[in-house]
Amino acid sequence: MNWSDFMEEEIENGTLLPIREFLEKAYATTTVYPAKENIFRALDMTPLDQVKVVILGQDPYHEPDQAQGYSFSVPSTVRIPPSLINIYKELSAEYGQPVQRSGNLADWAQQGVLLLNSILTVERGKALAHAKIGWQAFTDDILRLLNKQDQPIVFLLWGGHARKAKVLLDNPKHLVLEAPHPSPLSANRGFFGCNHFRIANAYLEQNGVTPINWIQNNSAYQ
């Protein structure tokens, strides 16, 4: 099974049909993020058999020039958003060094970090505008498929919305880590100090998997 096979199944079982119908009208009549060709970019950048870590976001950034099609990331030319600033603060604390990188997380994706939002599109300026068009059924199926994988995967569930996915993840080969969301509204409630990046890498190494280089921006997509 690969992502192409999975997409074919989702088309055949009808999960994507209402979403497609909605988005055809939405992209024609409003401003929707990310660009249409980037809706499934998270899957394109991290093949199924190479997934080591999953960071589950909610929906794309809803302001211009931010959304890339993979969670928490912004183009290197864009100001780093507050939640990602806090992610970098936690990284800096865990590794005892400054994090001097752009907001583009493509290098994480290339190393096996699936940056998946549970809702894959949004209307400009309207967070969660597409929360009820069926995306969660699709992304829950992604999580179920990941749960079945033999390779060890670390799932990072930050915030109440992401933590709901825990019920889908019961494979003992995987590790599920939970914390408050890195948003400025909640980061001080337990995201800071969660040590998730070091714990994730330790788990990968214990299972003979190359850990993630979280700190350095090394990517062809910068």
FIZAVEX-853404 format. One record per residue: residue in three letters; x, y, z of N, C-alpha, C, O, CB in turn. Coordinates in pm, whole numbers, plus 32768, in hexadecimal, padded with zeros to 4 digits. Each point is the difference from the previous one (the first is absolute). Last residue first. Glycine has a CB too. Example, Ala and Ser with C-alpha at 12.3 -4.5 7.8 and 13.67 -1.06 7.14 Angstrom:
% FIZAVEX-853404
ser85057F1F82C48052807780067FB3806D80498033806F801180437F527F18/ala7FA77E0380D07FA780778000805A8078800080687FFE80427EDB7F8D803B/
% end
This chain:
% FIZAVEX-853404
gln854989D680248008807D804A7FDF80787FA980038071803080A87F288063/tyr7F6D7E777F0C7F85804E7FF180068086804A7F9A8044800C7FEA7EE67FDB/ala81C87F6E80177FFD80357F787F89805E7FED7FF880477F9C80787EEA8011/ser8091807182317F937FD67FA9800B80407F78802980737FF27F467F6E80D5/asn813D8024815180457FCD7F8A7F967FC97FA17FD17F908011810280388074/asn7F5F8143816B7FB2800D7F8480537FCE7F8A8052804C7FCB7F30807A8094/gln80AB7EAB81C0803880427F8B7F9F7FFF7F8A7FC17F9B7FE181238022806E/ile7EA97F7B8167803480878010802380447F7C7FDC80747FEB80797F4680F1/trp7F077E717F827F98806680128034808F7FEE7FB3805A7FDE7FDC7F0980BC/asn80E27E967ECF804D8079801A7F9D807580057FDA80367F9880F97F6C7FF5/ile7EC17E4680DB7FE680797FB38063806E80288018801680777EF27FAC7F76/pro81607E18802E7FB1806B803E7FF180797FA4804280097F98800C7FA88147/thr7FE77E367E9D804D807C80037FAB8071803B7F9080157FD080F77FA07F67/val7F297E4881517FD9805F7F988051808080108014803080707F017F6E7F86/gly80CA7EC3812B805A7FF47F8E7FE1805C7F8C80267FE47F8E7FF67F3780B6/asn7F1580C9817E7FC77FA27F9F80517FF97F7F7FD07FCF7F9A7F50805F80C7/gln815180F781047FEE7F8080457FCD7F947FA180167F8980157FBD80F280BF/glu804E81437E9180837FC1800C7FF77F77804580467FA37FDA80228141802E/leu7E0F80217FD8802B7FD47F7C80867FB7800980117F957FC47F75812D7FD3/tyr7FDA800381F07FAE7F8C7FDC802A7FCA7F77800A7F877FEC7F3680D4809C/ala818981318010802F7F8F80507FB37F817FDB803B7F947FF78003810980C5/asn7F3880F97E81807E7FCF7FC880377F88804D80367FA27FC47FFB81457FEE/ala7E4B7FEC80F47FE57FC47F7D80807FC57FC580007F8F7FCF7F448114800B/ile80E0805481B27FBF7F7E801A7FE77FB77F7B80167F887FF57F7E80D480DD/arg8113815C7F1980667FA2802F7FC57F758019803E7F9B7FE0803E81258088/phe7E5B80927F1E805D7FEB7F92806F7F9E802780267FAA7FB17FA8813E7FFB/his7EE07FA881937FD17FA27F9B80667FE37F9280067F907FCE7F1780C28061/asn80C180BA818D80747FB17FD57FDE7F9E7F8F80437F9A7FEF8019807A80F8/cys7EAA814A803C7FCD7F7A7FDF806F7FA27FD17FF37F86800E7F3380E37FB4/gly80EB817E80BF80307F9A805B7FD17F747FE080217FA280487FE5810C8061/phe7ED780D27EA8808A801B8026802A7F9C806A7FBF7FF18068802781057F62/phe7E6A7EDC7FCA804D7FE87F858093801B801A80577FAF7FDF7EE2808E7F92/gly7F7B800D81E1803C7F7B7FF780427FE17F7C80447F9A7FF47F14802180A8/arg7FC781E47FEC7FB57F9E805080397F737FF37FC27FA0802D7F7380ED7FB6/asn8154810D7F2D80318000808A7FBB7F9A805980247FF18075801180FE7F6E/ala7F477F5C7E5280867FC4800680357FF6808E80487FA280227FE380B97EFC/ser7E25806B802D80057F83804E808B7FC6801580107FA1804C7F1280327F5C/leu805C81CB7F647F937FF4806180107F87805B7FC57FFC806C7FA680757EF1/pro81BC7FF27F2D801B805580757F937FF7806B801A801E80748061807B7EF5/ser7FD17DBF7F537FCC80887FF680258051807C80097FC8806D7F3A7FE57F05/pro81107E6F803680698065800D7FD280907FED8053805B800480457EF87FAD/his7E3D7F0581228026803B7F7F806E806980158002804380677F157F947F3F/pro80C17E8D81B77FB180737FD5803480377F7A80717FE27FD77F5D8055811B/ala80957DCB7F518023807B80487F9C806C7FD97FB97FF17F9D813D7FD0806A/glu7FAB7E017FAA7F9B8069800880328078804F804E7FF1805E7F007F607F91/leu81577ECB7EEB8023806680637F9A80717FF97FDD802F7F93811A7F95805D/val7F607E167F6C7FA780747FFA8024805F80727FFE7FD980757F487F9D7F21/leu81A27ED67F3A80018050807B7FA8807A7FEC800F80487F9D80D97F67809D/his7F3B7E377EE0800A80907FF48000804280897FDC7FC380657FB280317EBE/lys80367E35808E8080801F7FC0801B80967FFB8070802C7FE97F777F057F8E/pro7E7D8000812C806D800A80628089801B7FC4805F801E80487F1E7F498044/asn7E8C81307EC980687FA07FDB8076800E8061803B806B80087F7D7F9E7F04/asp7EA2810080D7800D7F9B8069806A7F967FDF80077F9A80447F0B808D7FF3/leu7FDA81B57F30808D7FD78000801A7F9C8070801D80288071802680B67F2E/leu7E2680248003801B7FB97F8380887FBB800180227FB87FA27F4E80ED7FE8/val7FEC807581DA7FAB7F887FFB80197FAD7F837FDE7F8A7FFC7F7680F18088/lys817C81347FC480407F93804A7FAF7F7F7FF880397F938002802D81168097/ala7F2B811B7EBA802B7F977FA4803A7F87804780147F987FC2801781177F96/lys7F5380ED81807F8C7FAA7FE480267F8B7FA57FBD7F9980007FAD812F801B/arg81C3809D804E80007F9280607F897FA47FEF80027F8D802E807781068070/ala7FC181047E6380597F937FD47FF67F87805C80087F8E7FD38093811C7FCC/his7E6D80D880D87FD07FCA7F8080557F897FD47FCB7F987FDB7FE2814C7FE4/gly80D0800E81CA7F8A7FAD800F7FD07FC27F7F7FD77F8C7FFE7FEC810280BF/gly82497FEC7F7B7F81804580087F8A7FA18001800B7F8D7FD6805D81327FB8/trp81487E867FAA8008807B804E7F7A80487FFC7FD080267F9581267FEE803B/leu80167E047FBB7F79803680057FFF8078805F80057FF0807A7F967F2C7F55/leu81C07F8A7F138002807380587F7980457FF87FDF803E7F9B811B7FE08049/phe7FE57DE07FAB7F93805E7FE68006807080687FF77FE580787F787F647F21/val81F17F307F857FDF805280757F9680657FD78013804C7FA180D77F9780C1/ile7FB67E1B7EDD7FDA808B7FE47FE2804580857FC07FC780587FE27FFB7EC3/pro814D7E567FFC7FDD805080757FE680927FD9804D803D7FB5803C7F2A80DB/gln7F137F027E188072804F802F7FD6805480797F8E802F800580D27FD77F11/asp7E5E7EEA8008805E7FB2805080728054803780337FE6806D7F927F547F0A/gln7E2E816A801380867FEE7FC9805C7FB680607FF4800C807A7FEC80C67F04/lys7E497FC580C180167F767FD580907FE67FD180257F8D7FE97EEB806B7FD6/asn804F81BB80C27FFB7FAB807680207F6E7FDE80337FB580537F2480E68012/leu807380A97E448081800E804480087FA3807980697FC6801C7FA581287F96/leu7E587F2B7F7180627FBC7FAB808B8007804080487F9C80017F30809D7F33/arg7F2F80B3819C7FE97F6F800E80657FB17FAE80317F98802D7EDA80937FF9/leu80F981A87FAF80357FD780827FEA7F6B801880577FBD80387F7C81288020/ile7F767FD77E22809280057FF9803C7FCE8083805E7FB17FFF7F9781117F60/asp7E3F7F73809680287F887FB580987FFC7FED803C7F9580037EE5806A7F87/asp8028817E81377FF87F91805E80257F7D7FBC803F7FA9803E7F0E80D08042/thr809181027E75807E7FFD804C7FFD7F9A807180687FCD80277FB881247FA1/phe7E587F417F2B80737FDE7FAC807F7FF58052804A7F9E7FF47F4880D47F4B/ala7EE9802481937FED7F737FDB80767FCF7FAE802F7F8F80107ED7808F7FF2/gln80E781AC806D802A7FAB80707FED7F6C7FE3804F7FAE802F7F78810B806A/trp7FAE80A27E2C808F7FE3800480277F9F807080577FAC7FED7FCF81347FB4/gly7E1B7FEC7FD480207F737FF880937FDC800A80247F8B7FF67F1780657F83/ile7FC981C080B87FED7FD37F76802D7F707FEC7FF97FCC7F918025811E8023/lys7FE9806181D67F8C7FA87FF47FE97FCE7F727F907FDE7FDC800D809B80E2/ala81C380BC7FD880017F9680667F8F7F9B7FED80057F9380388061810F8065/his804C81067E7B7FE47F827FBA7FFE7F89805F801D7F8F7FDA804D80D07F5A/ala7FEC816081667F8F80137FA47FD97F7F7FB97F8D7FEF7FD880BC80FC8007/leu811B7F90817C7FA07F91800B7F87800F7FA37F997FC0801680AF802680D6/ala80B781D77F4080317F8280397F8D7F9D800E7F9180248027812580568054/lys7F8481357E517F967FBB804A80317F7880307FEB7F9B7FBE7F6780DC7FBB/gly819C80CA7F5E7FD1804D80727F997FBD80577FCB803E805C806580837F1D/arg800A7E697EB180518070802E7FBD804A80747F8C80277FF980D17FF07F20/glu7F377DE880A57FE2807C7FB980518072803C8018800580787F007FA87F53/val81757E3780217FC2806980537FE180787FA7804380157F9B803A7F9C8136/thr80347E0E7F3E7FEB80807FBC7FBB8061805F7FC87FD8806680287FB47EBA/leu80837EAF8162806A801F7FA07FED80817FB2805980277FB47FC77EEA803A/ile7F8A7FED82077FAD80457F9D8061803B7F9B805A804A80277EE77FEB807F/ser81877EE380A47F887FAD7FF97F98803A7FA17FA87FB97FD180837FFD8119/asn81F980747EE67F8D8043803B7F877FA47FF77FF37FB37FA1806A81318021/leu81C77EA380367F777FEB7FD27F9E8058804B7FFA7FFC807B80427F1A7F4B/leu81D280667FCE7FC6807A80397F7080097FCF7FE380427F9C81008035806C/leu80AD7E0280337F84801F7FB87FBA807280487FD07FF2807080197F1E7F40/val8224804580357F9C803C805B7F8680267FAC8006805C7FAF80AF7FFC80F1/gly80F87EEF7EB97F9F7F9F802F7F9C803480657FBC7FB2804280ED7FA87F94/gln80C0818C7F25803F7F9E80597F9E7F98803680297FA28043807A810D7FFA/gln7ED980C07EAE80597FAE7FB080467F958054802D7F9A7FCC7FF581297F9B/ala7EC7808281697FB07FA67FAE80587FA07FB17FE07F8A7FF27F7081277FFC/trp818380A281087FC67F9B805A7FB27F9A7FAE800E7F8780147FE5812180A9/asp80B480C67E5E806B7FA280217FD27F978064802F7F8E7FFD807981257FD7/ala7E3780B27FAD800E7F9B7F96806C7F9B80217FF47F8B7FDD7FBF811C7F7C/leu7F8B80EE8195801B7F7E803D80107F917F997FF17F8A80207F9180C180A8/asn80A181F17F777FE37F967FA0802D7F7A803880777FEC801A7FA180B57F26/gly8025811E81867F867FBA80257FDA7F907FA17F987FC08012801E81108055/ser82527FC97FFB7F86803F7FCF7F867FB18031800E7F9E8049806C80B97EEC/arg814D7FB281ED7FCD7FC67F857F83804E7FD77FC380458051809B7ED67FEA/gln80EC80A5816E800C80697F9B7FDA7FC67F7980567FD77FB28061809F80D2/val7F407F2581A57FCA7FC97F847FFE80727F9B7FAC805980077FC57EF88073/pro81D68055814F7F9D80517FB97FD17FBC7F80804E7FBC7FBD801A811280A2/gln80327E0A8148803E80567F9C7F9580527FB97F8D7FD67FFA812F7F847FE7/gly7F087F2B81618060805C803A804B80547F9B8075802280167FA07F3E809E/tyr7E787F477F2E80857FE47FC9806A8063803080757FF27FDC7F1B7FAC7F5D/glu7EA1807A815680217F72800480907FE57FD680437FA980387ECE80247F99/ala803B81ED8017800F7FD5808A802C7F6E800980537FDD80537EFE80C97FF0/ser804B800D7E158078803F8036801A7FD4808E80737FE680267F6680DD7F45/leu7E977EB17FC980747FBF7FC5808380368039805A7FB580237F2280267F0C/glu7EF980FD814A80097F7E804280777FB17FCA80497FC0804C7EBD803F7FD7/lys809B81977F0E802D8019808A80117F7C804C80617FED80497F2B80F37FB5/tyr7FBA7F127E52809080177FFC8039801D808B80707FD9801F7F78807D7EF7/ile7E497F8180C1803C7F7E7FE18098800D7FFE80467FAB80367EEF80127F43/asn7FD981CD80B180027FB4807D80377F727FED80427FCA80587EFB80BD7FF6/ile808C808B7E378064803E8057800C7FB18082806F7FE680307F6180FD7F6D/leu7ED87EA97F4680807FC87FD48074803F804D80637FBD801B7F3B801B7F01/ser7EB380CB813680087F74802D80847FC27FD8803A7FB3804C7ECD803A7FA3/pro809F81D97F8080157FEF8091800D7F6F802E80567FE180527F2D80F07FC9/pro810F7FAC7DE87F888013805280197FDE8093805F7FB980217F1680117F16/ile81EE80F87F4E7FDE7F8480467F898017805C8005805A805480EB7F5B7FA1/arg7F74815A7E378016800980917FD07F8080457F957FCD7FE18052812E8015/val80B27EE67E097F8F802F8050802580038094804A7FAA80307F147FFA7F26/thr81AA7FAA7F337FFB80917FF47F968040805A7FF6807B800780597F6A7F0F/ser7FF97E3D80B78073803A8046800180987FFB80458040804F803A7EF47F7A/pro7DB17FAD802F807480177FA9806E804C80497FE6804B805E7F817FB77EDC/val7F637ED681F87FE980737FA9807A80107FA6806C7FD080227F0180A3808C/ser7F957DFA80B8806A80377FAD7FD2807B7FB47F8C800B7FD980D57F118012/phe7E8D7FBA813A8058805B804B806880467FAA803E806080307FA07F0E8091/ser7F367EEB7E587FDC8044807C8073804F803D80747FD67FFC7EE87F77802A/tyr804880697DC6802E7FA9806C8003804F808180228076800180677EFF7F5E/gly7EF3814F7F047FCC7F7A7FED80387F9C80627FE47F897FF5800080AC7F1E/gln805E81B780CE804E7FB77F9C7FC97F757FE280297FC07F9F809C80BE80AE/ala7EB1819780927FE47F707FF6804C7FC07F8D800080317F8F7F1E7FF880D1/gln810881BC7FEF802F7FAC806D7FF27F6B7FE380627FB6800A7F6281028091/asp7FB080EB7E63808C7FD97FF080357FA5806E807A7FED80087FA680E97F84/pro7E18803680E380487FF27F8080917FD4801180448026805F7F27808A7F46/glu7F347EB381CF802880837FCD80567FED7F8380397F957FEC7FBF80CE80FD/his7F567E3880397F97803C7FAE801F808E7FD17FA780467FCE7FBA7F2C80AE/tyr81927E8C801780008090801D7F9F80447FA07FF77FDA7F8B80FA801E80C7/pro7E997E0D7FF6806C80537FCD7FF9808F80357F98802F802D806C7F447F06/asp7F407F0882067FE380267F76806B80627FD2804C803380527EBA7FAA7FCF/gln81547EED81597F6F800C7FF57FD580247F737FCC7FAB7FB9802C80998137/gly81CA7E8D7FA87FCA808680107F6A80027FED7FC27F977FEF811680C67FC2/leu80C17E2880C67F7780167FD37FD3808F80217FF3802580747FDA7EE67FAC/ile82027FBE7F827FD58074804D7F79802A7FCA7FF5802B7F8D80FB802280A1/val80547DDF7FC47F8B80497FCF7FE68074805F7FEF7FEC80787FAD7F427F1F/val821C7F727FD37FBC805480637F8980417FBC800780257F8B80D1800680F4/lys801F7E9C7E8C803A7FE280827FB6804880717FF07FCB806E80ED80157F23/val7EE77F7C7E417FCF80508071803E7FCE80827FF87F8A80217F2F80A27F65/gln81067F227EAB806E804B803B7FD58053807980528049803980177FBE7EE7/asp7E777EEE7FBD805F7FA2803B80788046803F80577FBE80397F607F9B7F20/leu7EF181AA7FCA7FC87FB2806E80677FA8804380067FFA807B7F21800A7F10/pro817781C47F837FC47F7F7FD87FD87FAD8079803F8007806A804C7FFD7EC6/thr7FB282108093802A7F98805E7FBB7F7D7FDC7F907FE7802B809380C5808B/met7F9880E57E4980888017803180337F91805B80797FF180127F5B81017FDB/asp7E6B7F1B7F5480627FFD7F93808F8004803580597FC07FC77F0080B07FA4/leu7F3B7FC481BF800F7F757FD480697FF47F92804D7FA07FFD7EC38034803F/ala808581DA805B803A7FB7807080187F6E7FDA80677FC780237F2680D3807F/arg7F8B80877E33809280087FF980437FB68073806E7FCA7FEF7F7B81127F9E/phe7E3A7F737FC180347F80803280987FFF8007803E7F957FF97EF97FF97FA8/ile7FE581FF7FD07FA67FCA806680397F8280417FF97FEF807A7F4680707F08/asn816E80D47F1080487FDE807B7FA97FC1806C802F7FEA806F806880D07F5C/glu7EDA7FF37E8080637F987FE2804C7FD3807D80497F9D7FFB7FCC80C17F20/lys7EA7810980F97FC07F807FE280667F8F7FEB7FE87F8F802B7F5C80F07F6F/ala813C811581A97FE47FF47F717FCF7F737FE1802A7F9F803F808581117F8C/pro7EFB7F9D8224806F802B7FAA7FD680027F6E7F8B7FE67FE081187FBC80C4/tyr7E1C81358028808B7FD6801580067F6F802B7FA37FD08042809C811B7FFD/val7E5D808D7EB180137F89805180957FE280098049800D7F9E7ED47F97801E/thr7F5D81EB7FAA808F7FE4800B80137F9080647FDB800B8075806280E47F52/thr7E047F427EFC803F803E807480967FE67FFA80317FBC7FA67EFC802880E4/thr7FAF7F7A7E1A7FB380748030803E804880777FDA8072801C7F5F7F1A7F92/ala81717EDF7F697FD280577F937FC2808280337FFC80637FB87FDB7ED17FC0/tyr80BF7F6E81AD8075803B7FBE7FD780617F91804A805D7FE080397ED48057/ala7E247FE280A98046805A805C807780447FBD80128079800E7FA57EF780B1/lys7F497F407E5D7FB78080800B804F80648053800780767FE07F1E7F10800B/glu818D7ECD7FED7FF480367F787FBC808780028029805C7FB97FCE7EBB7FEB/leu80247FEB81EC807680507FE07FFD80377F728037806B7FE780497F0B80BA/phe7E217F687FFE8003807D804C807380597FD27FEE80787FEA7FAB7F1380DA/glu804C7EC77E887F9180527FCE7FFE808780467FEA80677FC17F927EC9800D/arg81BD7F8F80C7802180317F7A7F94805D7FCB801D80697FC880637EC5800D/ile7F2D7FF481BE8069806580128023803E7F7A800A807B7FF580517F0980D3/pro7E797F117F447FC2807D802C8066807080157FE080767FEE7F6D7F03807D/leu81677EDC7F0B7FA2803A7FA07FBF80818031800580647FB97FD07EB77FF5/leu81687FAB813C8031807D7FC77F9A80467FA6801380757FDE80D07F2C802F/thr7EC57EB280C88025805F8069802480887FC77FDF8067803B80717EDB804F/gly7F2B7F0F7E907FAC807880028026806880677FBD8066800A7F937F0B7FA6/asn81797ED67FB57F9C7FF2806B7FAC807E80147FA78003805580F27F5B8019/glu80C180957E427FA07F947FE67F967FF5806C7F8B7FE67FE381287FA17FA4/ile80B281AB80AE7FA9802B7F917F947F987FE87F8A80227FEF8134805D7FA8/glu80897F1B81A07FAB806C80367FA380377F957F908029801E812480108085/glu808E7E827EE27F9A7FC580567FA0806A80347F877FE98006811B7F64803B/glu80D081447EC77FA27FB97FA97F8F7FC280527F8C80057FD8812D7FCD7F85/met80AA80F681897FA980657FC37F997FBE7FA57F8C802A7FFB812F807D8010/phe808D7E4380B77FA3803380657F9F80647FC27F887FFB801B81277FE28097/asp80B07F857E467F9C7F9780157F96802F80637F897FEA7FEC81257F667FE5/ser80BB81CF7FF07FAF7FFA7F877F927F97800B7F8E80187FDB813780347FA0/trp80837FDE81DE7F99806980057FA77FFF7F847F8A802080098112806A8083/asn80297DA27FED8040808380017F92806B7FFD7F897FDF7FFE81487FC77F8D/met7F7B7E1880CB7FAC807880008057807D800080618009804C7EE97F7B802E/
% end
